[in-house]
């Protein structure tokens, strides 16, 4: 903020609130998600509870469709596992109650390997060691208060049984849904027990290290859950944004061998098309009922609503703010180099010094090898007109008729079939080895 009270903000961005396919909104959304997860995890373990970090994977090959892999893991097996059909009614009694299960945070992470194809997997934080009031019976009209009344450390024997039963339930559930996806008994499920705030930070650092990334020293448990876009995938795999950034760079004329990742323009287009069409409308992160309310983070509203609120707040600015517009290509490059925060700080510091923020941002971009001419100032009138047009387009889409919606769904289904065919033709022409990733 300058001495005369002027602020600076980035405007003219397409705020789609997509955590799956937008490099701009993804950074904002995941940052807020990591903060929320850290808040809940820290308070829970500080009060005496514990968190179990679980990673679920399945076996996969290059001929498997991403949609099938996600459907089996999330919609078929995870939901049944969460409801506790196997472990909540164990022979040793109600294990769920003895463990004090408060809730879960579930995140889907998607990578793609040059050998074994799509690799979607689940990261889950299970909050244990808490006692809550019982939920009212359905139809009673009573509202449940999810506040954790007391905390305790579950017995190691109960934790051992829980892990064994969840692992067996996951392997059996996946195998029943699709035998091709049968998880490895050794690597299909991984458990890490977290008892302290320090442990929570350490577990995030450990997991991010084995993922092969160079992250900040304060990488946390919440970041591990929510900030998967920052980590590099292991074993030469690419994350979704790696596909997009490599594609943008190749189409911009950069040399393939000088870029991270793998794949030609043709291959990357096929991968991105299948990924975007498959994940559209899906839920990337899910909190169990009452968990957010238990720690004062928010309501049980759909995560999409919270994501929209996060990006709207990021884009809010005063009427007299200096407006900076970025081209789509510049936004991609800023996201690829992970300097969104640096750009914001450069602009803000320039305004404080009563200097031109556009010049400051251009200077920063030039230093890191990004075309600095993709940034310019816009007037308040231009900004208002841009956002008015965007609002009208959104209103038009929200007023879609049932017939139009059905036709759009048919087009999207046809597009997805073509994307899969392109992937099979251009990316993996033969079935690769069948090792577990």
N, C-alpha and C positions, 0 to 999 in steps of 0.2 A: 504494500500500500504506500502511495506517495504522500508527501506532506499535506497535499490538498485533499486527501481522502480518496484519490482515484485507485481503483483496483484493476487487476489484470485477470483475464480468464481466457481459456481456449474455447472458441465458439465455431459453429459451422460443422461440427462433427456429426456423423450419422449415428445417433444414439439408439441402436437397435436393441440393446440389452441382451445380446446373445453371448452367453459364456462359452458356447461351442465354437462359433465360427467367426467372431469379430475380434481382431487383435486389440482394438481400442477399448471396447466395453469389457472384454475379458479381463484386462489388467485391473480395471476399477472394481469389477464384481468380485474377482478372486481376492483382491486386497481386503475388501470388506468382509468376505466370508472367513478369511484367515483370522481377522480380528475377532469376529464373533466366536469362532471355534476356540481360539485361545482364551477368551473370556470365560467360556463355560468350563473348559478343561482345567484352567488354572484354579478357578474357584472350587471346583469339585475335589481336586486332589489336595488343595490347601486345607480344606475342611475335614479331610480324613478318608475320602473315598479313593478309588483307584480307576484307572482307565486301561482297557485292553485294546491295543492296536492290532487289527487283523487285516491281512491282505489275502484276498481270494483270487485265484487264477484258474484257468482251464487250459487243456491241451488244444492247440490250434495249428492249422496248416494254411498254406497259401490259397487253397481252393475254397476256404470257408468265407461266407459273407459276414460282414461286420454286423448286420442287423440280427442274424441268427445268434451270433456270439453274445451280443448284448441282451437279446430277448431271454435266452436261457439263463444267464447269470442274474439278471435283475428281475424280470417279470415272472419267471417260473421258479427258480431255486431260492433266491434271496428272500422273497416275500414269505415263502413257506418256512424258511429258516428263522426269520424274524418272528413269526407267529409262534414258534416254539413247539411245533408238532412232534419233534423228536426229543428235544432236550428238556423242555419245561415239565414234561410228565415222566421223568426218568424213574427207574425202579427204586432209586434211593430217595425218592420224595420229590417235592417241587424244588428243583435245583434253582430255578429262576428266582424264587423268593429268597432262598438261602444266600444267593449271591447279591441280592439287592440291586437288581437291574433297574436303573433309572431311565435309560434311553440310549439311542445310537445316533451317530452322524455317519451317513454313507455317501461316498464320492466315487464316481466312475472316472477312471483314467484310461485314455486310449492312445496306444502307440502302434506303429506299423513297422515290421521288419522286412528286410530285403529277402530273407529266406523263408520265414514261417508266417508271413502275412500279418493280418490284423491281430492286435493283442489288447483287447479291452479287459480291464480287471478292476476289482473293487478294493478300496481302502475304507475301513470301518473303525470308528472309535466307539467302544462299548463302555458306557458309564456304569460302574459297579460299586457296591458298598454304600448304598443310600436307602433310607427308609422313607416312604411317602404314604400319604393317606390312600386308601383303596379307591379305585374309580367307582363312581356311582353306577348303578345298573342302567342299562340302556332304556330310554323312555321315561326315566324318573324325573327328567327336567332339572336335575341338580347339576351344577357346574363343578367340574373337578379342579381342585387346587393342586398343582403338581409340585409345590414346594417340597424340598427335601428336608425332613424333620430332624434326621440324625444320620451320622456317617459311621462306617466301620470298615475294617479290612476283612475281606472274605477269606475263608480258610483255603490253604493251598490245595488240600484234597478236593475241595469243591471246584476250584479253578482248573485243576487237572482233569476232572470229569467233564467240566464244561467244554474245555478245549477238545478233548477226545470226542465228545458227542457232536460238537459243531463240525469238526473235521470230517467225521463219518457221515453226518447229514449232508454236508456240502458235496462230498465225493459221490455218495449214493444218489443225491438229487440231480446232479449234473449228468451222471451216467444214465439215469432213467430218462432224462429229458432228451439227451442225444449221446449215445455211446461214443461217438467220435470225439467228444469233448472231455472224456473222462480225465479228471485232474491227476497229476502225479501224486502218489502217496507221500512223497518227500517234500515236494514244492507247492502242492496245490493250495495249502493254507499255511500261513505264517502268523504266529502270535508273539506279541511283545507286551509285557506287563509294566505298567507305569504307576508308580506310587507317589511321586513328588513332582513339584514344578520343575526341578532340575532334571529329573528323569524325562519329563515331557519334552524339554528342549533337547536333551541328549538323544532321544530316540529319533527326533526329526532330523538332527544332524547325521546320525548313523544311516538312516534310510536314504537321505539325499546323497550321502557319500557313495553308497553302493550303486546308486542310480547314475553315478559318473558326472556329477555337476559341481561347479565351483560356486557355492552359495555363501551368503553372509554368515558370520559366526553366530548370529543370533537367530538362525533358522529354527523355527519352533514347531511344536506339534500341530498347531492350527495351520501353520504354513504348509506343513507336510500334507495335510488333508486338502487344503484349498488352493495352494499355489503350485499345482503340478505343471502349469504352463511354463514356470521358470526352470524347473529341473530338466536336464537333458536325459533322454531315454538311454538305457544301457544297451550294450551290444550292437551299436550302430543303428538302433531303431530311431524312428522319427516320431515326434509328437505332431499333433494336428497343425500347430502354427509353424513347425519346421517345414511341413509340406508347403504351406502357403508362402512363407518367406523365400524358400528356395525357388518356388515357381515364379514369384514376382521378380526375383533377381535374375533368373534365366531369361525371362521375357524382357527384362531391361537390358540385356546384352552382356551380363556378367558371365565369366567362364565357369563351366560346371565344376572343374577340378579345384577351383579356388573357393568353393562354397561347402558348408557343412551339409550332411545328409547325402541322399542318393536319389537317382531317378532323372529321366529326361522330362521335358515339358509335357510330352504326350502321356507319360506315365503318371506324373504329378497331377495332371488334370483329371485323369481317371480316378486316382486315389481321393483327391479333394472332393470330387463330385459325389462319390459314394459316401464319404464321411459326412459331408454337409447334409445330404438328403436323408441319411440314416438317422442322424442325431437331431434333426429339426423337430422341435416340440417336445423332445425328451427331457427328463429331469436329471441334471448332472449331479446335484447335491440334494440330500434329503435328511431332515432332522425328524426324529420320531416325535409322536404327539406329546406335547407338554414340555419338551426339553428346553426349548428357547424360553418359555415362560418361567421355568424353574430357576433360570439364572438371569432373569430380567433383561433378556436380549430382544424379545419381540413376541409376536403372537405365533399361532400355528398356521398362519397364512401360507399359501403356496410360495415356494422359494422364488418363483418368477416375479412375484409382486415385490419381494424384498430386493431382488436384483434391479428391477426398474427404478425403485426408490434410490438405490445407490448411484446409478448412473445419472439420474435426474439431479441428485444433490451435487454430484461432481460437476455438472454443467451449469449449476446455478451461479449467477453473478449479478451485480448491481447494474442498474440502468445506465450509469455513467462509466461503466468499466471499459477498458481498452480491449477491443475484440481482435483476436488472432485466429486466422483461418489456416488450416493445413490441407493440402491436397491429399487425395486418397493414397497415392504412392508414398508420400512423405509419412503419412500415418503408419503405413505398413513398415517402413524402414525404422521409424522411431520405436515401434513395437518390437521389431526383430532385434534391435540392439539394446532393448530393455532400458530406455532412457526417458520414459514418460515423465517420471518424477523430476529428472534433471532438467527437462524442458520447462516444466512448470516453475521450478526454482529459478532458472535463468531469467524467465520473463518477470517473475515477481520481484527479484532483486533489481532488475533494470528499472522497474516502476518506482521502487523505493529510492533509487538514485536519481529519479526524474529523467531517465534516459528512455530511448525508444526500445520497447520490449521485442519488437520484430527483429531489429538489428541484433539484439542479444541472442535471440533464439537461432537466427541464421548463423551467427558466429559459432554457436555450440554445434549445430548440425554440420557445418563445414569441418570442424575439428574431428568429427567421427566419420567423415566420409559420406555424408548424406547431402543430396542436392539442396542447397539452402534456399533456392528460389521457389520451393514448394510451400513457403510460408509468407503470408502477407496480412495486412490489417484490413478490416472491413468496418464500415460505418454501422451505426445502430440501426438505421433504416434498412440497409442490406441484410443485416442479421435478422431483423424482424420478418422481412419478406421471405427469407430462406426457411425460417422455422414455421411460418404460416403455411407455406407450401407443403412442408413436411407433415404438419398437423392435418391438413386437408387430405393428403395421400393416406395417412393412417386411418382417418375417419372413413374414407372410401373402402379401405380393406376391412374395417370392422363391421361395415354394413353389408358384407357379402351375403348373398342369398344362399339357400340350401342347394339350389341347382348349381350355382357358380362354385360353391365349395366342393361339391361332388366332382365337378369337371376338373377343378384344380387338383384335387386328390388323385384323380385318374392321370393327369399330366405328370404329377410328381412321381407316381408309381412307375409310369413308363420311363421317366427320366432315370429313376433308380435302376430299373432293369438294364437300361443302356449303359449306365455307369459301371454296373457289375460286369457286363459283357466286355466293356472296354478294359476294365481292370484285368480280366482273365486273358484278354488278347494281348495287351501291351505290357503288363507288369509281370504276371506269373503265367507263363504259357504251359508249364508242367507242374505237377505236384512236387513240392519240395520235401525235404526230410521232415520227420515227425517228432522232433525233439521238443521238450517242454520249454517255453520261454518264461 
